Amino acid sequence: MQTRKTSRRKSTPNVRAMMDYFMASLMVFFGVFIMFSEKIIGYDYFEGSNFVTGKMKWVIGVLFMLYGVFKAYRGYVAAKIEKEFQHEDE
């Protein structure tokens, strides 16, 4: 006999993994936007900023992209663990 918690878990997608994938895509987009805003929108969005200039723009962009890749990996691991957990219940 399946418990209510187990049957509900099989019918719903892994929300944490989907959220991690969504946040990963946002972080990668923001990283690319920070580095290439002049080419994307036609002018440098961070022109008046004292902090996001020169090499710092590239450092922040790369950090955003690395964090996005980390979030995507976390989503992958969460989905894999959930899948293994579901196979154990069967």
N, C-alpha and C positions, 0 to 999 in steps of 0.2 A: 504494500500500500504506500502510495506516495503522499508525502505531507504537502500541505498547502504551500509552504515556502519553496519546496523543490519544484512543484508544478508551475508556480509563478516564475521561478527563475528560468525555466526552459522556454517559456512563452515570450519573455521580454528580452530584447537585445542588451548587450553589455553597455550600459549607459556610461560607465566610467571610461571605457575604451573609446567610445564615440566622442566623449567630451575631450579626452586627451588628444585625439586626432584633430578635432576642430581647433583646439587651442594651439596645437603644433602648426597647423596651417596659418593661423593668425600670426604667430610669432615669426615664422619664416617670411610671411608677407611684410611684416613691419621691419624686419631686418633688411630685406631687399629695398623697401621704401626708404629707409634711413640712408642707405648707401647710394641709391640711384634716384632720389626724388627729383633731381634736376632733369633727368631724362624721362621720367615717368609723367610728371605733370607740367614740365616746361620751365620751371624755375626752382631754385633751391629753397625748399620749405623751411630749412633750418638756418637761413642766411643771417637773421638777427640774433641767433642764439650765441651766447658766450661759451657754452659748454660743448655743444655738438658742432664742432668745426674741425677741419683738417683730418688728422689721423684718428681723432676721437670718434668721428662719424663712422669710420670703418670698424673701429674696435667695438662700438656699441652695436652696429649692424651685425657683425660676426657673432657677438654674444647673444643677440636675439635669435639668430639662426641656429646656433648651437643649442640654445634652450628649446627651440622648436623641435630639433631632432631628438633631444632627450625626451620631450613630451610624447613624440610619436613612438619612441621605443617603449616608454611606459605604457602607452595604450596597447601596443602589441603584446607586451608581457601580460597585461591585465586580461586581454582577450584570450591569450593562450592558457592562462591559469583558469579562467572561467570555463573554457572548453574542456580542460582536463578534469575539472571538478564535476562538470555535467556527465562526462563519461564514467566517472566513478559511481555516480548515482544510478546509472542504468543497470 
